[in-house]
Each structure stands twice: as structure tokens, then as C-alpha cells.
Amino acid sequence: MSAEGMSAAAPLIAARDLVLDFHVKSAFGAAHGLRALDDVSLDVRPGEIVGLVGESGSGKTTLGKAILGAHRPGAGRILYRGTDIAALDGAGRRPFRREMQMVFQDPLSSFNPRFTIASSLALPLRLHRICPEDAIPATVAALLQRVGLRPEHAARYPHELSGGQLQRIAIARAISVTPSLIVADEAVSKLDVSVRAQVLNLLNRMNRETGVSLIFITHDLGVARFLCHRIAVMYFGRIVEIGPTAEIFANPRHPYTRSLLDARHGGSGHVATDADETALSIVDPARACNYAARCARRAPECLTARPRLDFDAAGHAAACFAPLPPASGESVT
């Protein structure tokens, strides 16, 4: 589907105002709430690849797992083809499980070490009744061929394969049930550079051939630039900027996005000082910009109000009261 077609299509999945808290205990045993998602909204259209980028702890994986139903948000909606799946219990969500699959960061830990590859690929085929029992061996062989592996890999165990081979098999397992959405969580971060390129090309090809939508979670902006149609930048539980990939690189508007791009070349953003932390210690975090302590462009308004994501005609938005000026036209590499 073309970029114009995707932008005009109704969302396949639409997260609206998601809030999710984790209850954690301190070293002294006191329990407190940790807000992992803070009023997050995100659309993913049919056939679209959306990248979620940001530092560790930004909420990327939590958002992906909430969409898949592994975490239940405390507030907000997750609309899949118009149905609020966040409001469903386990039984109500069961019909949607085939539609949404996940590819994990560590391919070895995502497979049962006692199962052969054939058994691991056959399991979802049986569970979702994809094909008759006598057709399963041929279907498994076709899946392996589709991801660039040979039929003899079916008889091997996970520990007998490389990380790149296992990640290909994880992708084969995900597409075996013909899902509409795949969430890939740091799916290439543990792979060598050459193998990483092969897996990215495979994901790109699967997207083109099947029209499956992807939420691609990564801390690597270069990887996101290669694969994704749009990029959403997350910081401490909020989306601070979102837009077409080319626009994010050519014209970053949020200071945090700029700091991420600069860090790729050895630069660094504004580092919080004691004065920054003192200023923020008296501010209600529910009302302030969550990037204010680190932001060199911080204005008084940033400490008293939360900036909104307001989209322009190009579908680009930054939650910032003092956005960066438009770039001169040169892309940030």
C-alpha cells in the first residue's frame, strides 16, 4: 500500500489515552506506583510499519504488550477494527489472539528447548486450525522456505541454530497464522550487523507480501529509519513526537528527538543540573512536561502545563511548547 493509501485508511488498531501503572516495592519494602504509560495515543494503519523509539524505560515495550493484551491498562481504550479489546476479559479476547502476534528480542528464550523447530511451528497451526493435520509437515516446510531456511532445519532443536536462524523461525511462527499485526520487540538488537540486515529485509518483505502491520520497537534510530513508515518517539511513558520517518530525520521538532539523533554521532543533549531538579521537585508531574528537567529550551510554561501533540498537514506532531525551528532542508543522518 502506498503512503497516501495508508494515511487515508482507517486505523487497524488505535490506542486512545492509555494509562498503565505498575506497583513496585522499594528497597525498604514500601509499595508505590510507577506510571509506565501516561496518556498515550497511537494509530497503526493496515500495512503500516510504525517504529517506537526511545531510551530504556521509555514505555516502548509496555505499550506493545498492552496492545497485545499482556498488560491491562488502567484507563484508555485499544480499538482493534473498532472493538475496544482493552475492555475484554481473557475469554473475550481469545478470538483476537490469532490476529496479533509478537516477535521477541531473544529468539532462544522464546522457544521451548525440548521442542524441535517442526514442533514449535506446528503448534500454532494446530491451535488455530490453520490446516488439516496431514498438511502440517508441508506447511512447516513452506514456512521455513519462505523465511530463507531449508526443510532440514525442521528436525533441529533451538540450541542447534544461530540467533539469526532462530529469529527467522520466530518470524515464520508469527506469520503462520496470517495475523494482521505483529509487534516486534527489539527483534534485531542481539544479532550481528550482517544478520541484522537480513532479518530487517525479511520483515520488510513480509510486510510487502502479506500487508501485515508492524509495530517495531527499537532503541536504534538507524534501524527504524530503514524499516519504518512512521516513527513515534517515547520518553518516560509519553509520546513526545510522531511523524513520517523522513520528516522525523529531516525536521525533528522535539528537543528530545534532536538529542537522540545527535547521540548517534557522539553528541549529547542537555544534562539536568541541581537547579533543574530543584525546579521540578515542586511541580506536579501530571501537569508538567516530562522532559523539562533535561531540556535546554525549557520555558516557564513547561513547568505548569503538559504540551499536546498537535498534528500538521504532513502528519507530524511534537508535544513541545518551544519546538525546534524548521530545518534548512538537510536531513539528519
C-alpha positions in Angstrom: 0.0 0.0 0.0 1.3 3.5 -0.9 2.0 6.1 1.8 -1.0 8.1 0.6 -3.2 5.0 0.8 -2.1 4.2 4.3 -2.7 7.8 5.5 -6.3 7.7 4.2 -7.1 4.2 5.6 -8.9 3.7 8.9 -6.6 2.6 11.7 -6.2 -1.2 12.1 -5.5 -0.5 15.8 -6.0 2.7 17.7 -4.7 3.2 21.2 -6.5 6.1 22.9 -5.4 7.8 26.1 -3.7 4.8 27.6 -2.6 4.9 31.3 -0.9 2.0 32.9 0.7 1.9 36.3 2.9 -0.8 37.8 3.0 -1.4 41.6 6.6 -1.8 42.7 8.3 -2.1 46.1 11.3 0.0 47.1 14.4 -1.4 48.7 12.8 -0.7 52.1 9.6 -2.6 51.2 7.3 0.4 50.7 5.0 0.0 47.7 4.4 2.8 45.2 3.0 3.2 41.7 5.2 3.6 38.7 3.5 5.2 35.7 4.7 3.3 32.6 2.2 4.7 30.1 0.9 8.2 30.6 -2.0 9.3 28.3 -0.6 7.5 25.2 -2.5 7.5 21.9 -1.2 5.8 18.7 -2.8 4.7 15.4 -1.4 1.9 13.2 -3.0 1.5 9.8 -3.3 -1.6 7.7 0.1 -2.4 6.0 1.9 0.2 8.0 5.2 -0.2 9.9 5.3 2.1 12.9 8.6 2.4 14.9 8.6 3.0 18.7 11.9 4.5 19.6 13.4 5.9 22.9 15.7 5.0 25.7 15.3 2.1 28.0 12.4 2.7 30.4 10.5 5.0 28.0 7.5 2.6 27.8 8.0 1.2 24.3 7.7 -2.5 25.3 4.9 -1.8 27.8 2.9 -0.1 25.0 3.5 -3.1 22.7 2.5 -5.6 25.3 -0.6 -3.6 26.3 -1.8 -3.6 22.7 -1.3 -7.4 22.7 -3.1 -7.8 26.0 -0.2 -8.9 28.1 -0.7 -5.7 30.3 -4.2 -4.3 31.0 -4.3 -0.5 31.0 -5.8 1.2 34.0 -7.5 3.7 31.7 -8.0 4.3 28.0 -9.1 2.2 25.0 -7.4 0.0 22.5 -9.6 -0.2 19.4 -8.9 -3.1 17.0 -11.1 -2.7 13.9 -13.4 -0.7 16.1 -13.7 -3.1 19.0 -12.3 -2.0 22.4 -10.2 -5.0 23.2 -8.8 -3.4 26.3 -12.3 -3.8 27.9 -12.4 -7.6 27.2 -11.5 -10.3 29.6 -9.4 -13.4 28.6 -12.3 -15.3 27.0 -13.5 -12.2 25.2 -10.0 -11.5 23.8 -9.5 -15.1 22.6 -10.9 -14.5 19.1 -8.4 -11.7 18.5 -5.3 -13.6 19.5 -4.6 -15.1 16.1 -4.8 -11.5 14.6 -2.0 -10.2 16.8 1.4 -11.8 17.2 4.8 -10.9 18.7 8.4 -11.4 17.8 10.6 -11.2 20.9 14.1 -9.8 21.5 15.8 -13.0 22.5 14.9 -15.7 20.0 16.4 -18.6 22.0 14.3 -17.9 25.1 11.1 -17.6 23.0 11.3 -21.3 22.0 10.8 -24.4 24.1 14.2 -26.1 24.2 12.6 -29.5 24.3 10.7 -29.0 21.0 12.1 -29.4 17.6 11.6 -26.5 15.2 8.9 -28.5 13.4 7.0 -29.0 16.7 7.3 -25.3 17.5 5.9 -24.3 14.1 3.2 -26.9 14.1 1.8 -25.8 17.5 0.1 -22.6 16.3 -1.1 -24.3 13.1 -2.9 -26.9 15.3 -4.1 -24.4 17.9 -5.7 -22.1 15.4 -6.7 -24.9 12.9 -4.8 -23.3 10.1 -4.6 -26.5 8.0 -5.5 -30.2 8.3 -3.2 -32.4 10.4 -1.8 -34.2 7.4 -0.9 -30.9 5.7 1.2 -29.6 8.7 4.6 -31.1 7.6 4.3 -29.5 4.2 3.1 -26.2 5.7 6.1 -26.2 8.1 8.4 -26.8 5.2 6.8 -24.0 3.2 7.2 -21.6 6.1 10.9 -22.4 6.5 11.4 -21.8 2.8 9.6 -18.6 3.0 12.0 -17.2 5.6 15.1 -18.4 3.8 15.7 -21.7 5.6 15.9 -25.3 4.4 13.5 -28.1 5.3 16.1 -30.0 7.3 16.1 -27.2 9.9 12.7 -28.6 11.0 14.4 -31.5 12.7 16.8 -29.4 14.8 16.4 -28.0 18.3 16.7 -24.3 19.1 20.2 -24.6 20.6 21.5 -26.0 17.4 20.7 -22.9 15.4 22.2 -19.4 15.3 20.4 -16.3 16.6 19.7 -15.1 13.1 18.2 -18.5 12.1 16.1 -18.6 15.2 14.8 -15.1 14.6 13.8 -16.1 11.1 11.9 -19.1 12.6 10.2 -16.7 15.1 9.0 -14.6 12.2 7.8 -17.8 10.4 5.9 -18.7 13.5 4.3 -15.3 13.7 3.2 -15.2 10.1 2.0 -18.8 10.1 -1.4 -17.8 11.5 -1.8 -14.9 9.0 -2.0 -12.1 11.6 -3.0 -8.5 10.8 -0.5 -7.1 13.3 3.0 -8.1 14.5 4.7 -6.5 17.4 8.5 -6.9 17.1 10.3 -6.0 20.3 14.0 -5.2 19.7 13.9 -8.1 17.2 17.3 -7.5 15.8 19.2 -5.9 18.7 21.0 -9.2 19.7 22.1 -10.0 16.1 25.3 -9.3 14.3 25.2 -6.4 11.9 25.2 -8.6 8.7 22.5 -10.9 10.1 20.5 -7.9 11.3 20.2 -6.6 7.8 19.0 -9.9 6.6 16.2 -10.1 9.2 15.2 -6.5 8.5 14.9 -7.2 4.9 12.8 -10.3 5.7 10.4 -8.2 7.8 10.2 -5.7 5.0 9.4 -8.4 2.5 6.8 -10.0 4.8 5.1 -6.6 5.1 5.1 -6.1 1.4 3.9 -9.6 0.5 1.2 -10.0 3.2 0.2 -6.5 4.1 0.7 -7.2 7.8 1.1 -4.2 10.0 4.2 -3.9 12.3 4.9 -2.1 15.5 8.7 -2.2 15.5 10.2 -1.4 18.9 13.8 -0.4 18.9 16.4 1.9 20.5 18.3 2.1 17.2 17.2 5.1 15.1 19.1 3.8 12.1 17.2 0.6 12.1 13.9 2.4 12.5 14.9 4.7 9.6 15.5 1.7 7.3 12.3 -0.2 8.1 9.5 2.1 9.3 7.0 4.3 7.5 6.4 6.4 10.6 8.3 6.8 13.9 6.9 7.6 17.4 9.4 8.9 19.9 8.7 7.9 23.5 10.1 9.5 26.7 9.1 8.3 30.2 5.7 6.9 29.3 4.6 9.6 26.8 4.9 10.0 23.0 6.7 13.3 22.6 7.0 13.3 18.8 5.5 11.3 15.9 5.6 11.6 12.1 6.7 10.2 8.8 10.2 8.7 9.1 11.7 11.1 6.5 10.2 14.1 8.3 11.5 12.9 11.8 15.1 12.8 10.4 14.9 15.9 8.2 12.9 18.1 10.6 12.9 16.9 14.2 10.8 19.3 16.3 11.1 18.0 19.8 14.4 18.6 21.7 14.5 15.0 22.9 14.3 13.7 19.3 17.1 16.0 18.4 19.2 14.7 21.3 18.6 11.1 20.2 19.7 12.0 16.7 22.7 13.8 17.9 23.7 10.9 20.2 24.1 8.7 17.1 27.1 10.9 16.2 28.6 11.1 19.7 26.8 14.2 20.8 24.7 14.7 23.9 21.7 16.6 24.9 21.2 18.9 27.9 22.2 17.3 31.2 20.0 18.0 34.2 21.6 20.2 36.9 20.8 20.5 40.6 18.8 23.7 39.7 16.8 21.7 37.2 15.9 19.0 39.7 15.0 21.6 42.4 12.8 23.5 39.9 10.9 20.3 39.0 10.6 18.9 42.6 7.8 21.4 43.3 5.9 20.7 40.1 3.0 18.3 39.7 4.3 15.8 37.1 0.8 15.3 35.9 0.7 18.8 34.6 4.3 19.5 33.6 6.3 18.5 30.5 8.1 15.3 31.4 11.2 16.4 29.5 11.6 19.7 31.2 14.5 18.8 33.6 16.7 17.9 30.6 15.6 20.5 28.1 17.8 23.4 27.2 14.7 25.2 25.7 12.6 24.9 28.8 10.2 27.8 29.3 8.1 28.6 32.4 5.1 27.2 30.7 6.8 23.8 30.6 6.6 23.5 34.4 2.9 24.3 34.7 1.2 22.6 31.7 1.5 19.5 29.6 2.1 20.1 25.9 -0.2 18.4 23.4 0.6 16.5 20.2 -0.9 18.8 17.5 -0.5 17.3 14.0 0.4 19.4 11.0 -0.8 18.7 7.4 2.1 16.2 6.9 1.0 14.2 10.0 4.0 15.4 12.1 3.4 16.3 15.7 5.7 17.3 18.7 4.5 17.7 22.2 6.5 20.9 22.9 5.8 24.5 23.8 9.1 25.6 22.3 9.6 23.3 19.3 12.8 23.4 17.2 12.5 25.6 14.2 12.1 24.0 10.8 15.4 22.6 9.4 17.2 24.1 6.5 16.3 21.1 4.3 19.3 18.8 5.1 18.3 15.5 6.7 19.9 14.5 10.0 21.8 11.3 9.1 
